[in-house]
Amino acid sequence: MTVDVQRRETELGATLQRARAQARLRGHERIAYRAALALMLAALLGTAVWNAYKTPSVNGYDAETHQEYARALIEDDVLPGSTEGSYKPPGFYAVAGYVHLFGEEYGVEDRYKPMLYVNVAFVFLAALLVLALARLLWPARPWLHVATVAFFALVPPVLKTTTMYHPGTLGLLLSTAALYLGVRMIVRRSFGLPPSLVLSAVLLLGVVVQPHILWTYVAVLLALVAAAFTGYAPRRAALGSVLVILLVTSVVAAPVYVTQAIRKGKPVLGLPRPATNLLESRPASFYTELGLPDVFTEPYRPKFINALAPTVYTELWGDYFGIFAWGALTLPEGHVKAELRQQSGLGLLPTLLAFAGWLALLARSLRRRSLARAPAFLAVAVLPLLGLLGFLYYAISYPTGDGDTIKATFMLTTAPAWACAFALALGWALRSRLLRPTIVVFLVGSAVLDLRFLIVGDPLGGLL
């Protein structure tokens, strides 16, 4: 008996030691998790602030047009009728116009410059919402949160847009907020009037800033309908939320688009109807040309103009149109050209992981069993699909000589969903002990090089 007692005490002591070791490990992991998130968010914020400081306020796609719109709206109290961007909803321009007045009130030399710093705030808040979204989707998988935030912070269009006087940053914030609120309603089964009104308000603000949020709008409504009809939630409650959202957004936002249609004679997106049949708008080369090897050797225009895949890819990971890393009037040379080539190579693995994760997430989300258990994933899975379809319709229907309708920033509002898809695929890839070290080393190295590309100028005396 004494031997048995001693053996049991020894086993109990060993068990307690293992439990304490596991507790310490969890504690170390928790510290590492928080440190990784803090590092990513600090890198995003620090880079964005630095870039706003170094970048002139006239940078970006049609920046002067956007600035004139904002000035006319607030100072002249009119919607501009002849400028190129006058068909756009006025939400962003109202915010920007008041920021101009703030800058003048406090003696800022360049009245448009403060808006770049406001853009930084928009993107940083969007990153916090992306983190909150990942926590809702995977509460027990903290490292997927880190991967999601890392992809969002380092995919170039997100930080590039903070250097532009452009409505994309506010559209991204509101779209991300709408996606988060919709997923939160479903995960927590909170379908009452208050959360429905809050979500409606965010969607409403979004559609008067950028039509691109319509993709998020549809994705969230589809997930709510799925929650109602798969038994996940009380049907009346979920459909009640859908009805509230439809009524509030339709009644309040419709006048904005009706007014634009009357003034400009154009449909909801503010664009003229295509002059030709959709299938006749682009030649076959638009769809089939891969741009090889120029995608990796000369990833900037005028190479492969009006070729869909290479333009989107090099604009996504580099700077095809010369709006960020180089000036479009002179071809890139030296280290700038080397960085553009580098970006084309670095983007391959994250792109493959994001697409693989998205396809798997979409396939899983469409299964009835998955819809009944976790319909919130449907919103995240459908958003990239809707964004791609909307982008393709626009790019195909409105050809231009320089291909400037093929911009990755047109899909900026889908970035949070792509980040989630990347994190999911990365989680699967890291299960392989054979591949894990190689993937981790490559992605960490890629993140450092990508961040260096995204920093404007030569900070810290060239140390970065």
GIZIMO-V638551 format. One record per helix or strand of 2 or more residues. SS is the DSSP state (a for helix, b for strand). FROM is the first residue (numbers start at 1). LEN is the number of residues. If there is no record, write none. Layout:
ss->[SS;SS]
from->[FROM;FROM]
len->[LEN;LEN]
This chain:
ss->[a;a;a;a;a;a;a;a;a;a;a;a;a;a;a;a;a;a;a;a]
from->[2;63;91;114;142;156;168;193;213;235;278;284;294;308;334;368;376;408;433;459]
len->[53;13;15;24;13;7;20;15;17;30;3;5;4;10;32;7;22;22;22;4]
